[in-house]
Amino acid sequence: AAWNASPPEEQRRRSVYMRTVRSRVLPMMTAFDFCDTTRTCGQRDVTTVAPQALALLNNEFIHQKSDELAERVMHEAGDDTKAQAATAWKLILGREPDSDEWAGAVAHLQEQTAHFTENTTQRGQPETPNSPVASEDAVHSLSGKAMWLRADRGVETDSHGRVLFWRDQIQGDGRHPHDASQADPERRPVLVQDGIGRQPAIRFDGHKTLFQVAGQVIHSAEFSLFAVATHRGADDSPREILTNWNRAGRSVSSIFLGTVGSNGVRFSDAFGGAGQLTDPAHPFILTAVTSSAEARTFQNRRSLATHGGLNDRDLHGPYVIGTQGDNGGEFWDGEIAEIIAVDRALQEEEQQVVWSYLASKYSIADTAPPAVVRSPAQLALASLCLVLLNTNEFVYVD
């Protein structure tokens, strides 16, 4: 869980070697004769097959690197297409293009620039109108909701303001509510009326406070979790928002959403390096969505990390909030104002509905990166870089 992806600025380099964890093989590398990490390997296979070309044509990583290479080429070569073609060739293939290659590259840049110019003229530049704020009713209308805990409703406290019950707000359909509760007065978190964005929140002390949750919250291998929280933990300790971890049978197959260190994110043991929070002491929306294809995490609307999916997770109860199951540690240190669990992977537009509702309610700034609008010349140069990355001048190293 301590092995996280390198920051983006450290990923812009070629690899003579790279660290590999046996249980976390990079999916893209499996197309390129990557050895079986569970066995000794005296000699690697060396092949050139169709899946490799498909990976280099379609993989998001390659497209991202093509865009970044195009930015570098424009910075070094300026706006002259002949200089751009020569610079791209040298950066990607380590040699000068011959006369035919040079002419073909320049022709490609001109054709693609004309194509993207025509496309932009016909469709216009993308617009980013202000989206209406999603209402609470819009969230209620989403199907598959499994649990909805909110500190402004359904909270019952004792005489000292400590929370005895946190009632699930999803009712009906013959389902049993997943109420959160704490029978031990010494372990009860405290209700704070002006907690997050002038809305009530529940404060966990990072040492002993937690809730038990009634029933099995998640039943589907595809699900979505949203939490509005603050995180004050400054040490290296992992801390959990929601989990079904259990030492007897789910020590490695459980699900949990939480943090590690001052700002790292974890989404089960299978997705330990699930991104880095920005300024977690300030209120944020932490989201985790897993489908059959992939698992993703977000802070507010900003994508944090993507993983190849959470397979073979044990979803049975009991569930707890604020600690790592029954291990007596990893206590949440901060406030939690709302938790929404959905028993399916929400589509992007549905995620936007939940984010809009929560961001408006808790006055959380929208930190989604602005849409990048590239000129036709930039798009054409990225296309050339993609072509060059797809040539067959590979170097195989055993």
C-alpha positions as CSV (number, residue, x, y, z in Angstrom):
1,A,0.0,0.0,0.0
2,A,3.0,2.3,0.4
3,W,4.0,2.0,-3.3
4,N,2.3,4.9,-5.1
5,A,2.6,6.1,-8.6
6,S,5.3,8.7,-9.2
7,P,4.2,12.3,-9.6
8,P,3.3,13.2,-13.2
9,E,6.4,15.4,-13.6
10,E,8.6,12.4,-12.8
11,Q,6.8,10.1,-15.3
12,R,8.1,12.1,-18.3
13,R,11.2,10.0,-18.9
14,R,12.2,6.8,-20.7
15,S,12.8,3.7,-18.6
16,V,16.0,1.7,-18.8
17,Y,14.6,-0.2,-15.9
18,M,11.5,0.2,-13.7
19,R,10.4,-1.1,-10.4
20,T,7.8,-3.9,-10.5
21,V,5.7,-5.3,-7.8
22,R,4.7,-8.9,-8.4
23,S,1.0,-8.4,-7.7
24,R,0.7,-5.1,-9.6
25,V,2.0,-5.6,-13.1
26,L,1.3,-2.6,-15.3
27,P,-1.5,-3.7,-17.7
28,M,0.1,-2.1,-20.8
29,M,3.3,-4.0,-20.3
30,T,1.6,-7.4,-20.6
31,A,1.3,-6.7,-24.4
32,F,5.1,-6.3,-24.6
33,D,6.4,-9.7,-23.6
34,F,6.5,-8.8,-19.9
35,C,7.7,-11.8,-17.9
36,D,5.6,-13.8,-15.4
37,T,6.5,-12.1,-12.2
38,T,5.5,-15.1,-10.1
39,R,8.2,-17.3,-11.8
40,T,11.9,-17.2,-12.5
41,C,12.6,-16.2,-16.1
42,G,15.7,-17.3,-17.9
43,Q,14.8,-15.7,-21.2
44,R,12.0,-13.4,-22.2
45,D,9.9,-13.9,-25.3
46,V,10.5,-11.4,-28.1
47,T,7.5,-10.9,-30.4
48,T,6.0,-8.2,-32.6
49,V,2.3,-8.9,-32.7
50,A,-1.0,-7.0,-33.4
51,P,-1.9,-6.3,-29.7
52,Q,1.2,-4.3,-29.4
53,A,0.3,-2.0,-32.3
54,L,-3.3,-1.7,-30.9
55,A,-1.9,-0.7,-27.5
56,L,0.3,1.9,-29.0
57,L,-2.5,3.3,-31.2
58,N,-5.3,3.4,-28.5
59,N,-3.7,3.4,-25.0
60,E,-4.4,6.6,-23.0
61,F,-0.8,6.7,-21.8
62,I,0.5,6.9,-25.4
63,H,-1.9,9.6,-26.3
64,Q,-0.9,11.6,-23.2
65,K,2.8,11.2,-24.1
66,S,2.0,12.3,-27.7
67,D,0.5,15.5,-26.4
68,E,3.4,16.2,-24.0
69,L,5.9,15.5,-26.8
70,A,4.0,17.9,-29.1
71,E,4.3,20.6,-26.4
72,R,8.0,20.0,-26.1
73,V,8.5,20.1,-29.9
74,M,6.7,23.4,-30.3
75,H,8.8,24.8,-27.5
76,E,12.0,23.7,-29.1
77,A,11.2,24.2,-32.8
78,G,8.7,27.0,-32.8
79,D,5.9,27.2,-35.4
80,D,7.9,26.1,-38.5
81,T,6.5,22.7,-39.6
82,K,9.9,21.6,-41.2
83,A,11.7,22.3,-37.9
84,Q,8.9,20.6,-36.0
85,A,9.2,17.4,-38.1
86,A,13.0,17.2,-37.7
87,T,12.8,17.8,-33.9
88,A,10.1,15.2,-33.4
89,W,12.1,12.7,-35.3
90,K,15.2,13.3,-33.3
91,L,13.4,13.2,-30.0
92,I,11.5,10.1,-30.7
93,L,13.7,8.0,-32.9
94,G,17.1,9.4,-32.0
95,R,18.1,10.2,-35.6
96,E,17.5,12.7,-38.4
97,P,14.7,11.9,-40.9
98,D,15.8,11.2,-44.5
99,S,14.4,13.3,-47.3
100,D,11.3,11.2,-48.0
101,E,10.5,10.8,-44.3
102,W,10.9,14.5,-43.8
103,A,8.6,15.3,-46.7
104,G,6.0,12.8,-45.5
105,A,6.1,14.2,-42.0
106,V,5.6,17.8,-43.2
107,A,2.7,16.7,-45.5
108,H,1.1,14.9,-42.5
109,L,1.3,18.0,-40.4
110,Q,-0.3,20.1,-43.2
111,E,-3.1,17.6,-43.8
112,Q,-3.9,17.2,-40.2
113,T,-3.8,20.9,-39.5
114,A,-6.3,21.4,-42.3
115,H,-8.5,18.6,-41.0
116,F,-8.6,20.0,-37.4
117,T,-9.2,23.5,-38.7
118,E,-12.2,22.3,-40.7
119,N,-13.5,20.4,-37.7
120,T,-13.2,23.4,-35.5
121,T,-14.9,25.6,-38.1
122,Q,-17.8,23.3,-38.5
123,R,-18.4,22.5,-34.8
124,G,-17.0,25.6,-33.2
125,Q,-14.8,25.8,-30.1
126,P,-16.1,23.7,-27.1
127,E,-18.2,25.7,-24.7
128,T,-18.1,25.4,-21.0
129,P,-21.4,26.9,-19.8
130,N,-22.1,27.1,-16.1
131,S,-24.0,23.9,-15.2
132,P,-27.0,24.2,-13.0
133,V,-26.5,23.1,-9.4
134,A,-27.9,19.6,-8.9
135,S,-30.7,19.4,-6.3
136,E,-31.1,16.9,-3.5
137,D,-34.0,15.4,-5.5
138,A,-31.6,14.7,-8.4
139,V,-29.5,12.6,-6.1
140,H,-32.6,10.9,-4.7
141,S,-33.6,9.9,-8.2
142,L,-30.4,7.9,-8.8
143,S,-31.0,4.2,-8.8
144,G,-29.0,1.7,-6.8
145,K,-28.3,3.8,-3.7
146,A,-27.2,1.6,-0.8
147,M,-26.6,4.0,2.0
148,W,-26.9,7.8,2.6
149,L,-25.6,9.2,5.8
150,R,-25.7,13.0,6.3
151,A,-24.9,14.9,9.4
152,D,-27.8,17.3,9.0
153,R,-30.4,14.6,9.3
154,G,-31.0,11.5,11.4
155,V,-28.3,12.2,14.0
156,E,-29.2,11.3,17.6
157,T,-26.8,12.5,20.3
158,D,-26.3,11.8,24.0
159,S,-26.3,14.6,26.7
160,H,-22.6,15.4,25.8
161,G,-23.2,15.9,22.1
162,R,-21.7,12.6,21.2
163,V,-23.4,10.7,18.4
164,L,-25.3,7.6,19.5
165,F,-27.1,6.9,16.1
166,W,-26.5,8.2,12.6
167,R,-29.6,7.1,10.7
168,D,-29.5,6.0,7.0
169,Q,-31.7,8.3,4.9
170,I,-32.6,5.7,2.3
171,Q,-35.9,4.2,3.1
172,G,-38.5,1.9,1.3
173,D,-38.2,-0.8,-1.3
174,G,-38.2,-3.4,1.6
175,R,-34.6,-2.7,2.4
176,H,-33.2,-2.5,5.9
177,P,-31.5,0.9,6.6
178,H,-27.8,0.8,7.2
179,D,-27.8,2.9,10.4
180,A,-24.5,3.7,12.0
181,S,-24.3,3.6,15.8
182,Q,-21.9,3.5,18.8
183,A,-23.0,1.9,22.1
184,D,-19.8,2.8,24.0
185,P,-20.0,6.5,25.1
186,E,-16.2,6.7,25.1
187,R,-16.0,5.8,21.5
188,R,-18.8,8.1,20.1
189,P,-17.7,10.8,17.7
190,V,-19.0,14.3,18.4
191,L,-21.6,16.3,16.3
192,V,-20.3,19.7,15.3
193,Q,-23.1,22.0,14.1
194,D,-20.8,24.3,12.1
195,G,-18.6,21.6,10.8
196,I,-18.0,21.8,7.0
197,G,-19.3,24.7,4.9
198,R,-21.5,25.9,7.8
199,Q,-23.2,22.5,7.7
200,P,-23.2,19.9,10.5
201,A,-20.4,17.3,10.5
202,I,-19.3,14.5,12.7
203,R,-15.8,14.8,14.2
204,F,-13.6,11.8,14.7
205,D,-10.7,12.1,17.1
206,G,-8.1,9.9,15.4
207,H,-7.7,7.6,18.4
208,K,-10.8,5.7,19.4
209,T,-14.0,7.0,17.9
210,L,-15.9,5.0,15.3
211,F,-19.3,3.7,14.2
212,Q,-20.6,0.2,13.5
213,V,-22.9,0.0,10.5
214,A,-25.9,-2.3,10.3
215,G,-26.0,-4.9,7.6
216,Q,-24.1,-5.3,4.3
217,V,-23.8,-2.0,2.6
218,I,-22.3,-3.1,-0.8
219,H,-23.6,-6.1,-2.7
220,S,-22.3,-5.5,-6.2
221,A,-18.6,-5.8,-7.4
222,E,-19.3,-2.5,-9.2
223,F,-20.1,0.3,-6.8
224,S,-19.5,4.0,-6.0
225,L,-18.6,5.8,-2.8
226,F,-18.7,9.5,-2.0
227,A,-17.6,11.2,1.3
228,V,-17.4,14.8,2.3
229,A,-14.6,15.1,4.9
230,T,-11.6,16.8,6.3
231,H,-8.4,15.0,7.1
232,R,-6.0,16.2,9.8
233,G,-3.7,13.2,10.1
234,A,-0.1,14.3,9.7
235,D,1.8,11.0,10.5
236,D,2.2,8.0,8.3
237,S,-0.7,6.1,9.8
238,P,-3.5,4.7,7.4
239,R,-6.9,6.0,8.3
240,E,-10.3,4.8,7.1
241,I,-13.7,6.3,6.2
242,L,-15.7,3.2,5.4
243,T,-14.5,-0.4,5.4
244,N,-15.6,-4.0,5.9
245,W,-12.1,-5.2,6.9
246,N,-12.1,-8.2,9.2
247,R,-9.0,-10.0,10.6
248,A,-10.7,-13.4,10.6
249,G,-11.5,-13.7,6.9
250,R,-11.0,-10.4,5.0
251,S,-7.5,-9.2,5.9
252,V,-6.5,-8.9,2.2
253,S,-9.8,-9.1,0.3
254,S,-11.9,-6.4,2.0
255,I,-12.9,-3.0,0.6
256,F,-12.1,0.3,2.3
257,L,-11.8,3.9,1.4
258,G,-9.3,5.9,3.4
259,T,-6.0,7.6,3.5
260,V,-2.3,6.9,4.2
261,G,0.2,9.4,5.5
262,S,-0.7,13.1,5.3
263,N,-2.4,13.0,1.9
264,G,-2.3,9.6,0.2
265,V,-5.5,7.8,-0.8
266,R,-6.2,4.1,-0.5
267,F,-9.1,2.2,-2.1
268,S,-8.7,-1.4,-0.8
269,D,-5.4,-3.3,-0.7
270,A,-5.6,-3.9,-4.4
271,F,-5.5,-0.1,-5.1
272,G,-3.3,1.2,-2.3
273,G,-1.7,4.0,-4.4
274,A,-5.0,5.7,-5.2
275,G,-3.7,9.2,-5.6
276,Q,-2.7,12.2,-3.5
277,L,-5.1,14.7,-1.9
278,T,-4.5,18.4,-2.3
279,D,-4.7,20.4,1.0
280,P,-6.8,17.7,2.8
281,A,-7.2,19.8,6.0
282,H,-9.7,21.8,3.9
283,P,-13.1,20.2,3.1
284,F,-13.1,17.9,0.1
285,I,-15.2,15.3,-1.7
286,L,-13.5,12.0,-1.9
287,T,-15.0,9.7,-4.5
288,A,-14.2,6.1,-5.5
289,V,-15.9,4.3,-8.4
290,T,-15.2,0.7,-9.5
291,S,-16.6,-1.0,-12.6
292,S,-15.7,-4.2,-14.4
293,A,-13.1,-2.4,-16.4
294,E,-11.4,-0.1,-13.9
295,A,-11.4,1.6,-10.5
296,R,-11.0,5.4,-10.2
297,T,-10.6,7.9,-7.4
298,F,-11.4,11.6,-7.4
299,Q,-10.9,14.7,-5.2
300,N,-13.9,16.9,-5.8
301,R,-14.2,16.6,-9.6
302,R,-10.4,16.1,-10.2
303,S,-9.3,12.6,-11.2
304,L,-6.7,11.2,-8.8
305,A,-5.8,7.8,-10.0
306,T,-7.0,4.8,-12.1
307,H,-6.5,1.1,-11.5
308,G,-7.4,-2.0,-13.5
309,G,-10.4,-2.8,-11.3
310,L,-11.0,-4.4,-7.9
311,N,-11.3,-8.1,-8.4
312,D,-12.3,-10.8,-5.9
313,R,-13.4,-8.4,-3.2
314,D,-15.3,-9.8,-0.3
315,L,-18.3,-7.5,0.2
316,H,-19.9,-9.1,3.3
317,G,-20.5,-7.2,6.5
318,P,-20.0,-6.0,9.1
319,Y,-19.0,-2.5,7.9
320,V,-17.6,0.3,10.1
321,I,-16.9,4.0,9.8
322,G,-13.8,5.7,11.1
323,T,-11.5,2.8,11.6
324,Q,-10.0,-0.3,9.9
325,G,-12.6,-3.0,10.9
326,D,-11.8,-4.9,14.0
327,N,-8.0,-4.3,14.1
328,G,-8.2,-1.5,16.8
329,G,-6.4,1.1,14.7
330,E,-6.3,3.4,11.7
331,F,-8.8,5.8,13.2
332,W,-10.1,8.7,11.1
333,D,-8.8,12.0,12.3
334,G,-11.1,14.8,11.0
335,E,-14.7,15.4,10.1
336,I,-17.1,13.5,8.0
337,A,-20.3,15.3,6.9
338,E,-21.9,13.0,4.4
339,I,-21.4,9.5,3.0
340,I,-23.2,8.2,-0.1
341,A,-22.8,4.5,-1.2
342,V,-24.3,3.3,-4.5
343,D,-24.5,-0.4,-5.4
344,R,-23.3,0.2,-9.0
345,A,-20.7,2.2,-10.9
346,L,-22.2,5.6,-11.6
347,Q,-21.7,7.0,-15.1
348,E,-19.8,10.3,-15.4
349,E,-22.9,12.4,-15.8
350,E,-24.4,10.8,-12.7
351,Q,-21.2,11.4,-10.8
352,Q,-21.5,15.1,-11.8
353,V,-24.9,15.2,-10.3
354,V,-23.6,14.0,-6.9
355,W,-20.5,16.3,-7.0
356,S,-22.7,19.3,-7.9
357,Y,-25.0,18.7,-5.0
358,L,-22.3,18.1,-2.5
359,A,-20.0,21.0,-3.7
360,S,-22.9,23.4,-3.5
361,K,-24.2,22.2,-0.1
362,Y,-20.7,22.3,1.6
363,S,-19.3,25.3,-0.3
364,I,-16.5,23.2,-1.8
365,A,-14.7,24.9,-4.7
366,D,-14.8,23.1,-8.0
367,T,-11.2,22.0,-8.6
368,A,-11.7,20.3,-11.9
369,P,-8.9,21.3,-14.3
370,P,-10.1,23.6,-17.1
371,A,-10.7,22.0,-20.4
372,V,-7.6,22.2,-22.6
373,V,-8.4,23.7,-26.0
374,R,-5.5,22.9,-28.4
375,S,-5.1,24.7,-31.7
376,P,-5.3,22.7,-34.9
377,A,-1.5,23.0,-35.3
378,Q,-1.0,21.5,-31.8
379,L,-3.4,18.6,-32.5
380,A,-1.6,17.9,-35.8
381,L,1.8,17.8,-34.1
382,A,0.4,15.4,-31.5
383,S,-0.8,13.2,-34.3
384,L,2.7,13.1,-35.9
385,C,4.2,12.2,-32.5
386,L,1.7,9.4,-32.2
387,V,2.6,8.1,-35.6
388,L,6.3,8.2,-34.7
389,L,5.7,6.4,-31.4
390,N,4.0,3.7,-33.5
391,T,6.9,2.9,-35.8
392,N,8.6,-0.5,-35.6
393,E,12.0,0.8,-34.4
394,F,11.7,-1.0,-31.0
395,V,14.7,-1.9,-28.9
396,Y,14.2,-5.1,-26.9
397,V,16.3,-5.6,-23.7
398,D,16.5,-8.8,-21.8
